[in-house]
């Protein structure tokens, strides 16, 4: 299993203002589904931040995302460890397969792979 990127998720109702603010730091919009917007550095595309109102396809809003090379393997490891799976492994319409797991601090982590 390998981690491809880690991305904080900022809860916000101010998407436009966030886009402008992070734009001043050199980030550009790379995805916008209306309820989640991802900004990335053009010079280092895995340097990303997401701004989210609420997750429209899951019961909770995650605190961060971790993209892995094999989400099935990570899901099995987390499930077998007894970690709390907050949202089951499933395919999303925007091209990712993901699940949510709660860390020991109560934070919800969105673990995903692109299909």
KOLGU-4560 file (N, C-alpha, C; in nm, 3 decimals, padded with zeros to 5 digits):
<recs>
<n_xx: 00.084 n_yy: -00.118 n_zz: 00.000 ca_xx: 00.000 ca_yy: 00.000 ca_zz: 00.000 c_xx: 00.088 c_yy: 00.124 c_zz: 00.000 mol: A seq: 1 type: UNK>
<n_xx: 00.054 n_yy: 00.220 n_zz: -00.080 ca_xx: 00.130 ca_yy: 00.345 ca_zz: -00.087 c_xx: 00.034 c_yy: 00.463 c_zz: -00.082 mol: A seq: 2 type: UNK>
<n_xx: 00.075 n_yy: 00.567 n_zz: -00.011 ca_xx: 00.000 ca_yy: 00.692 ca_zz: -00.005 c_xx: 00.043 c_yy: 00.779 c_zz: -00.122 mol: A seq: 3 type: UNK>
<n_xx: -00.054 n_yy: 00.829 n_zz: -00.196 ca_xx: -00.024 ca_yy: 00.916 ca_zz: -00.310 c_xx: -00.030 c_yy: 01.064 c_zz: -00.273 mol: A seq: 4 type: UNK>
<n_xx: -00.124 n_yy: 01.099 n_zz: -00.184 ca_xx: -00.136 ca_yy: 01.239 ca_zz: -00.140 c_xx: -00.224 c_yy: 01.244 c_zz: -00.016 mol: A seq: 5 type: UNK>
<n_xx: -00.205 n_yy: 01.348 n_zz: 00.061 ca_xx: -00.289 ca_yy: 01.375 ca_zz: 00.178 c_xx: -00.340 c_yy: 01.517 c_zz: 00.161 mol: A seq: 6 type: UNK>
<n_xx: -00.470 n_yy: 01.535 n_zz: 00.186 ca_xx: -00.532 ca_yy: 01.663 ca_zz: 00.158 c_xx: -00.625 c_yy: 01.704 c_zz: 00.273 mol: A seq: 7 type: UNK>
<n_xx: -00.601 n_yy: 01.821 n_zz: 00.333 ca_xx: -00.695 ca_yy: 01.869 ca_zz: 00.435 c_xx: -00.826 c_yy: 01.911 c_zz: 00.369 mol: A seq: 8 type: UNK>
<n_xx: -00.933 n_yy: 01.897 n_zz: 00.446 ca_xx: -01.065 ca_yy: 01.941 ca_zz: 00.402 c_xx: -01.110 c_yy: 02.052 c_zz: 00.496 mol: A seq: 9 type: UNK>
<n_xx: -01.134 n_yy: 02.169 n_zz: 00.440 ca_xx: -01.173 ca_yy: 02.285 ca_zz: 00.518 c_xx: -01.324 c_yy: 02.304 c_zz: 00.507 mol: A seq: 10 type: UNK>
<n_xx: -01.396 n_yy: 02.291 n_zz: 00.619 ca_xx: -01.540 ca_yy: 02.319 ca_zz: 00.612 c_xx: -01.563 c_yy: 02.468 c_zz: 00.590 mol: A seq: 11 type: UNK>
<n_xx: -01.647 n_yy: 02.502 n_zz: 00.493 ca_xx: -01.666 ca_yy: 02.643 ca_zz: 00.460 c_xx: -01.794 c_yy: 02.666 c_zz: 00.383 mol: A seq: 12 type: UNK>
<n_xx: -01.854 n_yy: 02.780 n_zz: 00.407 ca_xx: -01.967 ca_yy: 02.827 ca_zz: 00.326 c_xx: -01.919 c_yy: 02.941 c_zz: 00.235 mol: A seq: 13 type: UNK>
<n_xx: -01.789 n_yy: 02.967 n_zz: 00.234 ca_xx: -01.732 ca_yy: 03.079 ca_zz: 00.159 c_xx: -01.636 c_yy: 03.028 c_zz: 00.051 mol: A seq: 14 type: UNK>
<n_xx: -01.691 n_yy: 02.951 n_zz: -00.042 ca_xx: -01.606 ca_yy: 02.889 ca_zz: -00.146 c_xx: -01.534 c_yy: 02.993 c_zz: -00.231 mol: A seq: 15 type: UNK>
<n_xx: -01.604 n_yy: 03.092 n_zz: -00.278 ca_xx: -01.542 ca_yy: 03.193 ca_zz: -00.364 c_xx: -01.430 c_yy: 03.266 c_zz: -00.290 mol: A seq: 16 type: UNK>
<n_xx: -01.454 n_yy: 03.305 n_zz: -00.168 ca_xx: -01.353 ca_yy: 03.374 ca_zz: -00.088 c_xx: -01.234 c_yy: 03.283 c_zz: -00.062 mol: A seq: 17 type: UNK>
<n_xx: -01.261 n_yy: 03.154 n_zz: -00.039 ca_xx: -01.152 ca_yy: 03.058 ca_zz: -00.017 c_xx: -01.070 c_yy: 03.040 c_zz: -00.145 mol: A seq: 18 type: UNK>
<n_xx: -01.138 n_yy: 03.031 n_zz: -00.260 ca_xx: -01.066 ca_yy: 03.018 ca_zz: -00.388 c_xx: -00.974 c_yy: 03.138 c_zz: -00.408 mol: A seq: 19 type: UNK>
<n_xx: -01.024 n_yy: 03.257 n_zz: -00.379 ca_xx: -00.943 ca_yy: 03.378 ca_zz: -00.395 c_xx: -00.825 c_yy: 03.378 c_zz: -00.297 mol: A seq: 20 type: UNK>
<n_xx: -00.852 n_yy: 03.344 n_zz: -00.171 ca_xx: -00.746 ca_yy: 03.343 ca_zz: -00.069 c_xx: -00.636 c_yy: 03.244 c_zz: -00.105 mol: A seq: 21 type: UNK>
<n_xx: -00.673 n_yy: 03.119 n_zz: -00.135 ca_xx: -00.573 ca_yy: 03.018 ca_zz: -00.167 c_xx: -00.508 c_yy: 03.045 c_zz: -00.303 mol: A seq: 22 type: UNK>
<n_xx: -00.578 n_yy: 03.118 n_zz: -00.389 ca_xx: -00.518 ca_yy: 03.161 ca_zz: -00.515 c_xx: -00.399 c_yy: 03.253 c_zz: -00.491 mol: A seq: 23 type: UNK>
<n_xx: -00.409 n_yy: 03.336 n_zz: -00.386 ca_xx: -00.296 ca_yy: 03.424 ca_zz: -00.351 c_xx: -00.174 c_yy: 03.343 c_zz: -00.308 mol: A seq: 24 type: UNK>
<n_xx: -00.197 n_yy: 03.220 n_zz: -00.262 ca_xx: -00.087 ca_yy: 03.132 ca_zz: -00.224 c_xx: -00.038 c_yy: 03.047 c_zz: -00.341 mol: A seq: 25 type: UNK>
<n_xx: -00.101 n_yy: 03.062 n_zz: -00.457 ca_xx: -00.058 ca_yy: 02.990 ca_zz: -00.576 c_xx: -00.142 c_yy: 02.869 c_zz: -00.613 mol: A seq: 26 type: UNK>
<n_xx: -00.252 n_yy: 02.845 n_zz: -00.543 ca_xx: -00.339 ca_yy: 02.732 ca_zz: -00.574 c_xx: -00.437 c_yy: 02.770 c_zz: -00.686 mol: A seq: 27 type: UNK>
<n_xx: -00.474 n_yy: 02.669 n_zz: -00.767 ca_xx: -00.573 ca_yy: 02.686 ca_zz: -00.872 c_xx: -00.681 c_yy: 02.579 c_zz: -00.859 mol: A seq: 28 type: UNK>
<n_xx: -00.803 n_yy: 02.614 n_zz: -00.895 ca_xx: -00.913 ca_yy: 02.519 ca_zz: -00.888 c_xx: -00.891 c_yy: 02.405 c_zz: -00.987 mol: A seq: 29 type: UNK>
<n_xx: -00.902 n_yy: 02.281 n_zz: -00.939 ca_xx: -00.889 ca_yy: 02.164 ca_zz: -01.026 c_xx: -01.016 c_yy: 02.079 c_zz: -01.028 mol: A seq: 30 type: UNK>
<n_xx: -01.106 n_yy: 02.102 n_zz: -00.931 ca_xx: -01.233 ca_yy: 02.029 ca_zz: -00.927 c_xx: -01.334 c_yy: 02.115 c_zz: -00.850 mol: A seq: 31 type: UNK>
<n_xx: -01.457 n_yy: 02.116 n_zz: -00.901 ca_xx: -01.563 ca_yy: 02.187 ca_zz: -00.829 c_xx: -01.695 c_yy: 02.116 c_zz: -00.856 mol: A seq: 32 type: UNK>
<n_xx: -01.748 n_yy: 02.051 n_zz: -00.751 ca_xx: -01.875 ca_yy: 01.981 ca_zz: -00.763 c_xx: -01.989 c_yy: 02.061 c_zz: -00.701 mol: A seq: 33 type: UNK>
<n_xx: -01.961 n_yy: 02.185 n_zz: -00.664 ca_xx: -02.061 ca_yy: 02.269 ca_zz: -00.600 c_xx: -02.054 c_yy: 02.260 c_zz: -00.449 mol: A seq: 34 type: UNK>
<n_xx: -02.048 n_yy: 02.141 n_zz: -00.395 ca_xx: -02.040 ca_yy: 02.121 ca_zz: -00.250 c_xx: -01.896 c_yy: 02.096 c_zz: -00.203 mol: A seq: 35 type: UNK>
<n_xx: -01.808 n_yy: 02.062 n_zz: -00.296 ca_xx: -01.665 ca_yy: 02.047 ca_zz: -00.267 c_xx: -01.586 c_yy: 02.105 c_zz: -00.383 mol: A seq: 36 type: UNK>
<n_xx: -01.482 n_yy: 02.179 n_zz: -00.347 ca_xx: -01.392 ca_yy: 02.237 ca_zz: -00.445 c_xx: -01.250 c_yy: 02.201 c_zz: -00.403 mol: A seq: 37 type: UNK>
<n_xx: -01.171 n_yy: 02.152 n_zz: -00.499 ca_xx: -01.032 ca_yy: 02.119 ca_zz: -00.471 c_xx: -00.942 c_yy: 02.215 c_zz: -00.545 mol: A seq: 38 type: UNK>
<n_xx: -00.844 n_yy: 02.265 n_zz: -00.474 ca_xx: -00.744 ca_yy: 02.357 ca_zz: -00.527 c_xx: -00.608 c_yy: 02.288 c_zz: -00.521 mol: A seq: 39 type: UNK>
<n_xx: -00.526 n_yy: 02.307 n_zz: -00.623 ca_xx: -00.395 ca_yy: 02.242 ca_zz: -00.628 c_xx: -00.289 c_yy: 02.340 c_zz: -00.675 mol: A seq: 40 type: UNK>
<n_xx: -00.166 n_yy: 02.309 n_zz: -00.640 ca_xx: -00.052 ca_yy: 02.387 ca_zz: -00.687 c_xx: -00.017 c_yy: 02.341 c_zz: -00.828 mol: A seq: 41 type: UNK>
<n_xx: -00.010 n_yy: 02.431 n_zz: -00.925 ca_xx: 00.027 ca_yy: 02.392 ca_zz: -01.062 c_xx: 00.167 c_yy: 02.332 c_zz: -01.070 mol: A seq: 42 type: UNK>
<n_xx: 00.258 n_yy: 02.377 n_zz: -00.984 ca_xx: 00.396 ca_yy: 02.327 ca_zz: -00.989 c_xx: 00.414 c_yy: 02.197 c_zz: -00.912 mol: A seq: 43 type: UNK>
<n_xx: 00.320 n_yy: 02.165 n_zz: -00.824 ca_xx: 00.326 ca_yy: 02.041 ca_zz: -00.745 c_xx: 00.182 c_yy: 01.992 c_zz: -00.726 mol: A seq: 44 type: UNK>
<n_xx: 00.127 n_yy: 01.924 n_zz: -00.827 ca_xx: -00.016 ca_yy: 01.892 ca_zz: -00.830 c_xx: -00.069 c_yy: 01.810 c_zz: -00.712 mol: A seq: 45 type: UNK>
<n_xx: 00.016 n_yy: 01.741 n_zz: -00.639 ca_xx: -00.033 ca_yy: 01.667 ca_zz: -00.523 c_xx: -00.043 c_yy: 01.754 c_zz: -00.399 mol: A seq: 46 type: UNK>
<n_xx: 00.003 n_yy: 01.878 n_zz: -00.406 ca_xx: -00.018 ca_yy: 01.974 ca_zz: -00.297 c_xx: -00.157 c_yy: 02.033 c_zz: -00.317 mol: A seq: 47 type: UNK>
<n_xx: -00.252 n_yy: 01.988 n_zz: -00.234 ca_xx: -00.392 ca_yy: 02.024 ca_zz: -00.255 c_xx: -00.461 c_yy: 02.058 c_zz: -00.124 mol: A seq: 48 type: UNK>
<n_xx: -00.570 n_yy: 02.129 n_zz: -00.136 ca_xx: -00.660 ca_yy: 02.158 ca_zz: -00.026 c_xx: -00.802 c_yy: 02.154 c_zz: -00.083 mol: A seq: 49 type: UNK>
<n_xx: -00.895 n_yy: 02.100 n_zz: -00.005 ca_xx: -01.035 ca_yy: 02.099 ca_zz: -00.046 c_xx: -01.116 c_yy: 02.187 c_zz: 00.047 mol: A seq: 50 type: UNK>
<n_xx: -01.215 n_yy: 02.254 n_zz: -00.010 ca_xx: -01.309 ca_yy: 02.337 ca_zz: 00.065 c_xx: -01.446 c_yy: 02.273 c_zz: 00.044 mol: A seq: 51 type: UNK>
<n_xx: -01.517 n_yy: 02.242 n_zz: 00.155 ca_xx: -01.641 ca_yy: 02.166 ca_zz: 00.145 c_xx: -01.750 c_yy: 02.226 c_zz: 00.233 mol: A seq: 52 type: UNK>
<n_xx: -01.870 n_yy: 02.237 n_zz: 00.176 ca_xx: -01.984 ca_yy: 02.278 ca_zz: 00.259 c_xx: -02.028 c_yy: 02.161 c_zz: 00.346 mol: A seq: 53 type: UNK>
<n_xx: -02.056 n_yy: 02.047 n_zz: 00.283 ca_xx: -02.085 ca_yy: 01.922 ca_zz: 00.351 c_xx: -02.077 c_yy: 01.814 c_zz: 00.245 mol: A seq: 54 type: UNK>
<n_xx: -02.048 n_yy: 01.692 n_zz: 00.288 ca_xx: -02.037 ca_yy: 01.583 ca_zz: 00.191 c_xx: -02.178 c_yy: 01.543 c_zz: 00.148 mol: A seq: 55 type: UNK>
<n_xx: -02.209 n_yy: 01.560 n_zz: 00.021 ca_xx: -02.344 ca_yy: 01.533 ca_zz: -00.029 c_xx: -02.373 c_yy: 01.385 c_zz: -00.051 mol: A seq: 56 type: UNK>
<n_xx: -02.273 n_yy: 01.298 n_zz: -00.040 ca_xx: -02.296 ca_yy: 01.156 ca_zz: -00.066 c_xx: -02.260 c_yy: 01.068 c_zz: 00.053 mol: A seq: 57 type: UNK>
<n_xx: -02.238 n_yy: 01.128 n_zz: 00.170 ca_xx: -02.200 ca_yy: 01.051 ca_zz: 00.288 c_xx: -02.267 c_yy: 01.111 c_zz: 00.411 mol: A seq: 58 type: UNK>
<n_xx: -02.275 n_yy: 01.033 n_zz: 00.519 ca_xx: -02.346 ca_yy: 01.080 ca_zz: 00.638 c_xx: -02.270 c_yy: 01.184 c_zz: 00.720 mol: A seq: 59 type: UNK>
<n_xx: -02.141 n_yy: 01.197 n_zz: 00.699 ca_xx: -02.060 ca_yy: 01.294 ca_zz: 00.773 c_xx: -01.964 c_yy: 01.364 c_zz: 00.677 mol: A seq: 60 type: UNK>
<n_xx: -01.911 n_yy: 01.476 n_zz: 00.721 ca_xx: -01.811 ca_yy: 01.549 ca_zz: 00.643 c_xx: -01.673 c_yy: 01.508 c_zz: 00.695 mol: A seq: 61 type: UNK>
<n_xx: -01.586 n_yy: 01.457 n_zz: 00.609 ca_xx: -01.454 ca_yy: 01.414 ca_zz: 00.656 c_xx: -01.364 c_yy: 01.533 c_zz: 00.689 mol: A seq: 62 type: UNK>
<n_xx: -01.262 n_yy: 01.507 n_zz: 00.769 ca_xx: -01.165 ca_yy: 01.609 ca_zz: 00.808 c_xx: -01.046 c_yy: 01.614 c_zz: 00.713 mol: A seq: 63 type: UNK>
<n_xx: -01.018 n_yy: 01.503 n_zz: 00.647 ca_xx: -00.907 ca_yy: 01.498 ca_zz: 00.553 c_xx: -00.929 c_yy: 01.383 c_zz: 00.456 mol: A seq: 64 type: UNK>
<n_xx: -00.856 n_yy: 01.388 n_zz: 00.345 ca_xx: -00.857 ca_yy: 01.280 ca_zz: 00.247 c_xx: -00.717 c_yy: 01.223 c_zz: 00.234 mol: A seq: 65 type: UNK>
<n_xx: -00.711 n_yy: 01.092 n_zz: 00.216 ca_xx: -00.584 ca_yy: 01.024 ca_zz: 00.189 c_xx: -00.606 c_yy: 00.940 c_zz: 00.065 mol: A seq: 66 type: UNK>
<n_xx: -00.534 n_yy: 00.974 n_zz: -00.042 ca_xx: -00.541 ca_yy: 00.894 ca_zz: -00.163 c_xx: -00.435 c_yy: 00.786 c_zz: -00.155 mol: A seq: 67 type: UNK>
<n_xx: -00.477 n_yy: 00.661 n_zz: -00.177 ca_xx: -00.387 ca_yy: 00.546 ca_zz: -00.171 c_xx: -00.389 c_yy: 00.475 c_zz: -00.306 mol: A seq: 68 type: UNK>
<n_xx: -00.290 n_yy: 00.389 n_zz: -00.326 ca_xx: -00.285 ca_yy: 00.317 ca_zz: -00.454 c_xx: -00.379 c_yy: 00.197 c_zz: -00.456 mol: A seq: 69 type: UNK>
<n_xx: -00.421 n_yy: 00.145 n_zz: -00.340 ca_xx: -00.507 ca_yy: 00.027 ca_zz: -00.334 c_xx: -00.608 c_yy: 00.043 c_zz: -00.221 mol: A seq: 70 type: UNK>
<n_xx: -00.720 n_yy: 00.107 n_zz: -00.250 ca_xx: -00.821 ca_yy: 00.135 ca_zz: -00.148 c_xx: -00.882 c_yy: 00.007 c_zz: -00.093 mol: A seq: 71 type: UNK>
<n_xx: -00.891 n_yy: -00.097 n_zz: -00.174 ca_xx: -00.946 ca_yy: -00.225 ca_zz: -00.128 c_xx: -00.859 c_yy: -00.283 c_zz: -00.017 mol: A seq: 72 type: UNK>
<n_xx: -00.727 n_yy: -00.280 n_zz: -00.035 ca_xx: -00.634 ca_yy: -00.333 ca_zz: 00.065 c_xx: -00.640 c_yy: -00.252 c_zz: 00.194 mol: A seq: 73 type: UNK>
<n_xx: -00.647 n_yy: -00.119 n_zz: 00.182 ca_xx: -00.654 ca_yy: -00.034 ca_zz: 00.302 c_xx: -00.785 c_yy: -00.057 c_zz: 00.375 mol: A seq: 74 type: UNK>
<n_xx: -00.893 n_yy: -00.072 n_zz: 00.300 ca_xx: -01.023 ca_yy: -00.100 ca_zz: 00.361 c_xx: -01.018 c_yy: -00.230 c_zz: 00.442 mol: A seq: 75 type: UNK>
<n_xx: -00.958 n_yy: -00.334 n_zz: 00.383 ca_xx: -00.949 ca_yy: -00.464 ca_zz: 00.452 c_xx: -00.866 c_yy: -00.451 c_zz: 00.580 mol: A seq: 76 type: UNK>
<n_xx: -00.755 n_yy: -00.379 n_zz: 00.574 ca_xx: -00.670 ca_yy: -00.359 ca_zz: 00.691 c_xx: -00.746 c_yy: -00.285 c_zz: 00.800 mol: A seq: 77 type: UNK>
<n_xx: -00.815 n_yy: -00.178 n_zz: 00.764 ca_xx: -00.889 ca_yy: -00.099 ca_zz: 00.862 c_xx: -01.004 c_yy: -00.181 c_zz: 00.922 mol: A seq: 78 type: UNK>
<n_xx: -01.077 n_yy: -00.249 n_zz: 00.838 ca_xx: -01.189 ca_yy: -00.332 ca_zz: 00.886 c_xx: -01.138 c_yy: -00.441 c_zz: 00.981 mol: A seq: 79 type: UNK>
<n_xx: -01.031 n_yy: -00.509 n_zz: 00.941 ca_xx: -00.976 ca_yy: -00.618 ca_zz: 01.023 c_xx: -00.916 c_yy: -00.568 c_zz: 01.154 mol: A seq: 80 type: UNK>
<n_xx: -00.872 n_yy: -00.443 n_zz: 01.157 ca_xx: -00.814 ca_yy: -00.386 ca_zz: 01.279 c_xx: -00.920 c_yy: -00.349 c_zz: 01.381 mol: A seq: 81 type: UNK>
<n_xx: -01.045 n_yy: -00.345 n_zz: 01.337 ca_xx: -01.154 ca_yy: -00.304 ca_zz: 01.425 c_xx: -01.182 c_yy: -00.156 c_zz: 01.423 mol: A seq: 82 type: UNK>
<n_xx: -01.115 n_yy: -00.081 n_zz: 01.334 ca_xx: -01.139 ca_yy: 00.063 ca_zz: 01.323 c_xx: -01.284 c_yy: 00.087 c_zz: 01.283 mol: A seq: 83 type: UNK>
<n_xx: -01.339 n_yy: 00.199 n_zz: 01.326 ca_xx: -01.478 ca_yy: 00.232 ca_zz: 01.295 c_xx: -01.490 c_yy: 00.281 c_zz: 01.151 mol: A seq: 84 type: UNK>
<n_xx: -01.557 n_yy: 00.203 n_zz: 01.069 ca_xx: -01.586 ca_yy: 00.243 ca_zz: 00.931 c_xx: -01.712 c_yy: 00.329 c_zz: 00.938 mol: A seq: 85 type: UNK>
<n_xx: -01.699 n_yy: 00.456 n_zz: 00.904 ca_xx: -01.808 ca_yy: 00.553 ca_zz: 00.915 c_xx: -01.895 c_yy: 00.554 c_zz: 00.789 mol: A seq: 86 type: UNK>
<n_xx: -01.834 n_yy: 00.524 n_zz: 00.676 ca_xx: -01.902 ca_yy: 00.525 ca_zz: 00.546 c_xx: -01.844 c_yy: 00.408 c_zz: 00.467 mol: A seq: 87 type: UNK>
<n_xx: -01.927 n_yy: 00.319 n_zz: 00.414 ca_xx: -01.876 ca_yy: 00.197 ca_zz: 00.351 c_xx: -01.800 c_yy: 00.224 c_zz: 00.220 mol: A seq: 88 type: UNK>
<n_xx: -01.720 n_yy: 00.128 n_zz: 00.184 ca_xx: -01.646 ca_yy: 00.134 ca_zz: 00.057 c_xx: -01.745 c_yy: 00.134 c_zz: -00.058 mol: A seq: 89 type: UNK>
<n_xx: -01.732 n_yy: 00.236 n_zz: -00.145 ca_xx: -01.822 ca_yy: 00.246 ca_zz: -00.260 c_xx: -01.762 c_yy: 00.332 c_zz: -00.369 mol: A seq: 90 type: UNK>
<n_xx: -01.816 n_yy: 00.316 n_zz: -00.489 ca_xx: -01.776 ca_yy: 00.396 ca_zz: -00.603 c_xx: -01.860 c_yy: 00.523 c_zz: -00.605 mol: A seq: 91 type: UNK>
<n_xx: -01.795 n_yy: 00.635 n_zz: -00.636 ca_xx: -01.864 ca_yy: 00.764 ca_zz: -00.649 c_xx: -01.867 c_yy: 00.804 c_zz: -00.796 mol: A seq: 92 type: UNK>
<n_xx: -01.967 n_yy: 00.881 n_zz: -00.832 ca_xx: -01.989 ca_yy: 00.918 ca_zz: -00.972 c_xx: -01.877 c_yy: 01.003 c_zz: -01.030 mol: A seq: 93 type: UNK>
<n_xx: -01.796 n_yy: 01.068 n_zz: -00.948 ca_xx: -01.688 ca_yy: 01.153 ca_zz: -00.998 c_xx: -01.556 c_yy: 01.079 c_zz: -01.013 mol: A seq: 94 type: UNK>
<n_xx: -01.561 n_yy: 00.944 n_zz: -01.009 ca_xx: -01.444 ca_yy: 00.865 ca_zz: -01.047 c_xx: -01.354 c_yy: 00.817 c_zz: -00.936 mol: A seq: 95 type: UNK>
<n_xx: -01.403 n_yy: 00.814 n_zz: -00.813 ca_xx: -01.322 ca_yy: 00.760 ca_zz: -00.704 c_xx: -01.395 c_yy: 00.644 c_zz: -00.638 mol: A seq: 96 type: UNK>
<n_xx: -01.318 n_yy: 00.558 n_zz: -00.576 ca_xx: -01.371 ca_yy: 00.453 ca_zz: -00.488 c_xx: -01.321 c_yy: 00.491 c_zz: -00.351 mol: A seq: 97 type: UNK>
<n_xx: -01.411 n_yy: 00.497 n_zz: -00.250 ca_xx: -01.370 ca_yy: 00.550 ca_zz: -00.121 c_xx: -01.450 c_yy: 00.492 c_zz: -00.006 mol: A seq: 98 type: UNK>
<n_xx: -01.394 n_yy: 00.513 n_zz: 00.114 ca_xx: -01.464 ca_yy: 00.483 ca_zz: 00.238 c_xx: -01.415 c_yy: 00.583 c_zz: 00.342 mol: A seq: 99 type: UNK>
<n_xx: -01.490 n_yy: 00.596 n_zz: 00.451 ca_xx: -01.451 ca_yy: 00.685 ca_zz: 00.561 c_xx: -01.421 c_yy: 00.598 c_zz: 00.683 mol: A seq: 100 type: UNK>
<n_xx: -01.317 n_yy: 00.635 n_zz: 00.755 ca_xx: -01.280 ca_yy: 00.566 ca_zz: 00.878 c_xx: -01.250 c_yy: 00.671 c_zz: 00.984 mol: A seq: 101 type: UNK>
<n_xx: -01.283 n_yy: 00.639 n_zz: 01.110 ca_xx: -01.257 ca_yy: 00.733 ca_zz: 01.220 c_xx: -01.122 c_yy: 00.702 c_zz: 01.282 mol: A seq: 102 type: UNK>
<n_xx: -01.038 n_yy: 00.805 n_zz: 01.299 ca_xx: -00.908 ca_yy: 00.785 ca_zz: 01.362 c_xx: -00.921 c_yy: 00.786 c_zz: 01.515 mol: A seq: 103 type: UNK>
<n_xx: -00.815 n_yy: 00.754 n_zz: 01.590 ca_xx: -00.825 ca_yy: 00.748 ca_zz: 01.736 c_xx: -00.862 c_yy: 00.881 c_zz: 01.801 mol: A seq: 104 type: UNK>
<n_xx: -00.848 n_yy: 00.992 n_zz: 01.730 ca_xx: -00.882 ca_yy: 01.124 ca_zz: 01.784 c_xx: -01.023 c_yy: 01.167 c_zz: 01.749 mol: A seq: 105 type: UNK>
<n_xx: -01.096 n_yy: 01.080 n_zz: 01.680 ca_xx: -01.233 ca_yy: 01.112 ca_zz: 01.642 c_xx: -01.246 c_yy: 01.178 c_zz: 01.506 mol: A seq: 106 type: UNK>
<n_xx: -01.134 n_yy: 01.202 n_zz: 01.439 ca_xx: -01.136 ca_yy: 01.264 ca_zz: 01.306 c_xx: -01.178 c_yy: 01.162 c_zz: 01.201 mol: A seq: 107 type: UNK>
<n_xx: -01.253 n_yy: 01.208 n_zz: 01.103 ca_xx: -01.299 ca_yy: 01.121 ca_zz: 00.995 c_xx: -01.207 c_yy: 01.139 c_zz: 00.875 mol: A seq: 108 type: UNK>
<n_xx: -01.152 n_yy: 01.026 n_zz: 00.828 ca_xx: -01.059 ca_yy: 01.026 ca_zz: 00.717 c_xx: -01.127 c_yy: 00.961 c_zz: 00.596 mol: A seq: 109 type: UNK>
<n_xx: -01.129 n_yy: 01.035 n_zz: 00.485 ca_xx: -01.180 ca_yy: 00.987 ca_zz: 00.357 c_xx: -01.062 c_yy: 00.917 c_zz: 00.287 mol: A seq: 110 type: UNK>
<n_xx: -01.070 n_yy: 00.784 n_zz: 00.273 ca_xx: -00.962 ca_yy: 00.708 ca_zz: 00.208 c_xx: -01.012 c_yy: 00.673 c_zz: 00.068 mol: A seq: 111 type: UNK>
<n_xx: -00.933 n_yy: 00.705 n_zz: -00.034 ca_xx: -00.980 ca_yy: 00.689 ca_zz: -00.171 c_xx: -00.872 c_yy: 00.648 c_zz: -00.268 mol: A seq: 112 type: UNK>
<n_xx: -00.917 n_yy: 00.594 n_zz: -00.379 ca_xx: -00.834 ca_yy: 00.570 ca_zz: -00.497 c_xx: -00.915 c_yy: 00.616 c_zz: -00.618 mol: A seq: 113 type: UNK>
<n_xx: -00.846 n_yy: 00.667 n_zz: -00.717 ca_xx: -00.915 ca_yy: 00.702 ca_zz: -00.842 c_xx: -00.933 c_yy: 00.575 c_zz: -00.923 mol: A seq: 114 type: UNK>
<n_xx: -01.048 n_yy: 00.566 n_zz: -00.992 ca_xx: -01.075 ca_yy: 00.448 ca_zz: -01.074 c_xx: -01.021 c_yy: 00.468 c_zz: -01.213 mol: A seq: 115 type: UNK>
</recs>
